[in-house]
């Protein structure tokens, strides 16, 4: 099996990616400029080319055997032409410059009249950071090694408790090359690794069966997850949750003070607030946060950040899918709305600057303003003090599915791990708890913020307009006053 070349100290990730497309597909600067000239033959404000070559593989175990393995190659080019608010887009799964020129001819059809334009001049722009250097692509690890690892995971999980009746696990790896060339002369490229390990167990006490799940990953080599402390920690957590759920009682319903634990509960922040801060929803005035820049939208002390520059994180990118370098964007500062997340199109139409949040699922999709790693900054409160401040409430540690209405901000989220809080102490585990509320309203009900900010383990995938992209979330322990809790208690 072929191996990815090792990097030299003087070689940048952009240089490697550019060399990959040039050597394998003859995508020279001159060829890229020719395709862009085709897209600009009509009255077009801006055009760009997005080339992708992605290898993804997965191996999964169930019922004691490795039942499936898959290796998928996705390659192609997408061409976009923009005039005003209109976007023309065409794509091909052929990574040749001729296919790019044909797609460019289709994309430019959004314009009505021909115009004269200066020939495009391509200039390379290297990303300002290299957030995920690897020496061996995760997809280059032999399948036999992954199969052996899955068997280790199953053996270890079953040994944790005789109540564990079934183990399901999977290893998913990806290695992606991307290249963006635009009519403003921009040319940049990236090489993106991605790893995810999933563990799910089913526990039974003879009368009840419960599921426990945990996963982890990020943009690094597979060996990072292969460390025993890392993968065994995932298994231990999945087993703990399954056994805990065997003891859980039905959750009561009502209005309660709710404490959200650190880390993965940040998914509520992502869904209920983060989407409402994306540029397209605010330009169209369909977000609950539209026209509220400079206004207080949250309690004092609440600062929300989207940061695509965190090394090795699942949601991080050297550059976004439009070639804009990622950065740390403060969205809400001390309770005041100060910025939206922007791609190129919506930033231009709103008179703002792109923020490095233009993302797409693949070459077959238009870029949209999307989150990267979104989290609330830590406060000064001791998490134990926050719990002690609640007489009767709910402590939500982890979440499963949820639904959000971007226009109104209303949400419903189900807690996969939660406990009653009684007299300031963590009580019995409960199941069937759902949190119901309104995103902007919830931000104003945050009364305590812990100093224990944590990011998730690296499993988040965000869906928008039918596109899924990897993201990260995070949260410190926070107290939210008087939140509606749905339950299953009779």
N, C-alpha and C positions, 0 to 999 in steps of 0.2 A: 504494500500500500504506500502511496506517495506521502511524503512529509512536507509540511510547510517550511519554507526557508527560514533559518534563524536570522534575526535582525542584527545589524552591526550598529555600533554606538552612533555613527554618523547618519544612519538611515532613518528617516521619519516614516510614520505610518502612512502618510499621504504619498510619499515617494514609492513605497512598496505597492500601494493600491494602483497608482497611476501606471507603474511598470507592468502590473498584472494585466490591465486592460490593453495597454499598448502592445505588449508582446503576444498576448493570446488572441486579441481581436483587431489588432492594427488600428486602434483608436488614437491616432496622433492628434496633436493640436490643430493641424491643418484640416483633418477630416472632421473634427468637432466643429470648427468654424464654418465649414461648408454646410453641415446639417443645420446649424443655427441660421445661416444666411437664407436657407430655404424657408424656415419658419418665419422669417422677417420680411418675406417678399410682399406681404400685404400690411395694412396699417395696424401693426401690433406694437403694444407698449413694451412688452417684455416676453422673452422666451427662454426656456431652459430644457436641458436634456438630463435624464436620470438613468444611468446604467447600473444594473444589478446582477451579481452572480452569487447565489446563496446555496450552500449545501446544508441540509438539515437531516439528522438521523435520530432515531429513537429505538429503544429496546425496553420491553416491559415484561414483568413477571406477574403471574396470577396462578393460584392453586398449586403452588410449589414448582411450577415449570415456567420457563421463558416461552411465552406463547406467541409473541410477535416482535418483529424487527422491521424497521422501515428506513430507507435512505432516499431522500428526495432532493432533486436539483431544480432550482428555479432561476431562470435567467431571462433578461429582456431589457428593453429600453422604453421609457415613457417620455413623450415630448409634450410640453405645455406651451401654449401661446395665450397671452393675456392682453385684452384691450378693455380698459375701464374695469367694470365689475365682471365681465364675461371671460370665461376660461374655455379654451378649446384644448382637448386632450386626446392623444392617440398613443397606442403602445403596441409593441411587437415582442414576441419571444425569441426573435433572432437578433443576436448582438453584433450586427454588422452595421457599418456606417450607411449602407444603402437602405437598410430597414429604417434607420433613424431618419434619413431624408424623406422616405415615403410617409412615415408617421408625422414628420414636421409639416409636410404638405397638407395632411388632413387637419392637423391642429390649427393651422393658420386660417382655416375656413371661417373662423369667427369674424374675420374682418370683411369689410365691404369693398374697399378700394385699394389698388396698388399704390405703393409709395416708393420713393427713393430712400435708400439707407446706406450708411457707411458699412463696409465689410467689418465683420466682428473680429476683434483681436483678443486672443485667449491669453490670460496670464494666470500662472499657478499661485494659489493661496493656500499655504499649509495650515492645518488646524493649529491653534495656539497651545494645545495641550495633547498629551497622549495618555488617555485615562485607563486604557486596558491593554498594555503591552503583553503579548504572549510569544512564546518560542515554538509551541506546538499547538496547532489548531485543535480544538476539542473534538472535531469530527475525524481527526486522524488517529485517535486512540482506537486500538483494535477492538472489534466487537467481542472477541473472546474475553478480553479483560472486563468489559462491561457486564457480560453474562455472569462471570465469576463474582463480580461485585454484587449483582442483584441476588445471587444465591447467599452471599454473606449477609445481606440485609435481611433476607427472610429468616435465616437461622438465628440471627441476633434478636429479631423481633419476637419470634416464638419463644425464645428463652427468657424473655422478660416477664412473662406471666402465662400460666396454664389456661387462662381465660381467652387468650388470643387464638382465634379459630381460623382466621384467614389473613393473609398478607398480600398486598398488591403494591408494586413499586415500579418506577420507570425512570430512565435516564434519557434526557433529551439534550442534544447538543446542536449548535449551529455555528457556521462560519460564513460571514457575508463580506463581499467586496462591493463597494458602491462608488460611483463617480458622478459628479454634478458639473455640468458646464452651462453657463448662462450668457445671455446676450449682453450683460454688463461687463463681460470679460472675465468673470469668475470661473475658475476651474479648481475643484478640490475633490479629494477622494479619501476613503477611509476603509479600514479592515476591522470588522466587528465580530468578536467571539461572543457566544452566549451559551450558558449552561443552566440546566434545571434538573433537580432530583426530587421526585415525588414519592412519598410513602403514605399508604393508607392501610389501616388494620381494622378488623372487625373483632370485637370482644363479645363474649356471651357468658352469662352466669347461670344458664339453664332455662331462664324464663325471658330474659331480655337480650337483645342484640343491639350494640351501639358501634358507631364508626368513629375513628380518630384519624385525623389527617395532619400532615405537616410536610412542607416542601422548602427548598432553598436553592439559591443559585446566584448567578451574576455574570458579569463580563470578565471572565478570567479563564485560566486553564482548568481542565477537568480535575487535575491533581489537587486543586484547592478543596474541592468537595470530597476527594478521596481520603483526606485526613480522617482517621477514626473519630476524633473528637467532634468533627463537623457532621459526618453522616450518622454516627451513632446518636448524636444529640437530636437529630431529626426523628429517628426511630423512637427514642425515649419519649419525645414529646407526643408523637402520634399514639403511642401505647398509653401514656398518661391520660390523654383526652378521652380515649375510648373507655378506659376503666372508670374515669370520673363520670362519664355520661351514664354508666350503669347505675350510679348512685343518685343521679340528678332527679330533682322533684319538679313538678309542673310550676312554671313561673306565674306569679300573680299579675294581674293587670291593674293599671291605674297611672296616676301622675306621680312620678318619683324623682328624687335627686339621683343622678346617674354619674358614676365614676367610670371613665374610659381608661383602660390600661394602656401602657406605652407600646409603640411598634405598629403591628398590623391594624389595630383600630383606626389608624390614620386613613384607612380605606373609606371611612365615613366622611372624613375631610375631603378626600379626593373626589368622591362622587357628589356629595351634597353641596360643596362649595367650589371645588376646583374647576369643574366643568363650567360653572357660571362665570368664571373669570377668563374664559377663552375668548379671543378677539372676535371670532365670527358671530357668536351669540350676542355680543355686546354691540357690534356694528349693526346687526339686524334688529337690535333692541328687543330680543326675545329672552334675555337673561334677567333674573331678579336683581342683578348688580348693574344693569345698564344705566349710564348717565350718573353714576354715583362716585366717580373719582373725586378724591378729596373729602369725602364724607365718612363719618364714623359708621362702620358696618359691623363692628364686633366690640367686645368688652376691652377696656384698657388692658394692655399686657399681651393681647393676642397678636402675634406676628406670624404670617403665613408666607412661606418661601417655596418657589419652584427652582430647583438647582440641577441642571444637567451636567455638572462638572465634577461630581463625586466619583473618585477613582473606583473602578470595578463594579459599580452599582448597576443593577438591571436596567434602570431607566436612563442611564448616562449615555452621552454621545459626545464625540469630539466636535462634530458639526451636525446640524440637523439635516433633514432630507432635501433642503434647498441650498445647502452649502454654507449656511450661516453658523458661525461658531456658537456653541452653547455657552450659557453663563448662569450666574446666580441671580434670579429675579425675585425681589421682594414684592409681593402682591398686596398684602395687608400689613401695615406697620403700626404697632401699638393700637390696633383697633380701627385704623383709618385705611380705606382703600386707596392704594397709590399706583397700581399698574395692572394691566391685563397681559395675558400671554398672546404673542403675535407670530403669525407667519408673514411672508412678504406681502401677499395680496391684501390681507386685512389691515396690516400696518400702514400700507400706502393709502388705502381708502379712508383710514381714520386719522391720517396725519401723524402717525407715530413711527417708531423704529422697530424693525424686526427684533425679536428677543431670543431667537434660536429655538423656537417651538414649532417650526413647520415640520410635520411628521407624516409619514405614509406607511401603510402596511407593506407595499411592494411597488415595483415599477408599474403595475397595472392600476394604481390608484393615484388620485390627486392628493397633494399635501394639504393638511388641515392644521390649524393651531391646536396643539395637544400638549398635555403635561409630560414631564420627565420624571423627576423625583420630587414629590410634593409633601411638605410637612409643616407642622407648627413648631416654632422655636421653643426651647425650654424656658420655664419660669424659675421661681425661687422657692416654691413650696416643697416640703418633704412629702413624698407620696404617702407615707404612713399617716402623716397629719391630715392629708386630704381625705383618706378613708375614715379616720377618726372623727372628721367633721360631719359625717352623714349619720343621722340617727336611724333612718329607715329608707333604704334605697337599693340600687342595683349596681353591681360591679361587673362591667362587660370587658372581657379580656380578649376575645377574638370574635370575628364576624364571618358569616357565610355570604349568602346572596342578598341582593337589595335592589330597589327600584327608586329612580329619581326623576322628577319632572323639572327640567332645566328652567322653564319659564316661571314657574311658581316657587321653585326651590323645595317643594315637598318631597319627602323621602320616607321609605320604609326599609329597615335593615334587620336581618335576623342574626342573633348572637349565637355563635357555635360554642362558646364557653362563657358562662356568666354565673354570678353568685349573688345571693341576697346579702345586703349589708344591714346588720342589726346592732344597734347601740354602738356604732362606730367600729364594728369588727366584721370581718368576712365570715359569712355564715355558710349555709348549705348551697351546693351547686344547683342550678335550675336549668331546665331546658324549655324550649319553646318561646324564649324571650324575643320580642321584636321592638325596635326603637322607631318611633313615629314622630316626625317633626318637619320643620322647615329650615333649610340650610342657613339662610341669613339670620333667622330668628335664633337658631341654636348658638350662633357665634356670640350673640348678645347675652346669652345665659351662662357663658363660661365664667365661673367665679373663682376657681383656683387652678393654677398651672404648675405642675411638678417640674423638678430639675432633672428628670430622668429621660430626656428625649431618646428614643430608639427608632431605628428604621426597620422595615420588615425584612424577612429572611431572603427575599429575592424571588417572588413568585407572581407578582402582579401583572395582569394583562388588561389594558383598557380598551373598551369598545366604543366606537363612535362612527356613525354613518356606515356601518358594516365593516369597518376596518379595526383590526386589533393590533396594538403595539405594546411592547414591554414597558412597564413603568415601576416606580418605587413609591412607597408611602411611608409616613412616619408620624409619630405623635409622642409627646410626654404624657404622663398621667394627668388627666384634667377632670374637674368636676363641672357638670352641667346641671343647672338647677331646674326643677319642675319640667322634666321631659316626659312625654307620653310613652308608656310601656305597654305593649300588648303581650298577653300571656295565655297559658293553656290551663291554668288552675280552674277546676270545676266551679 
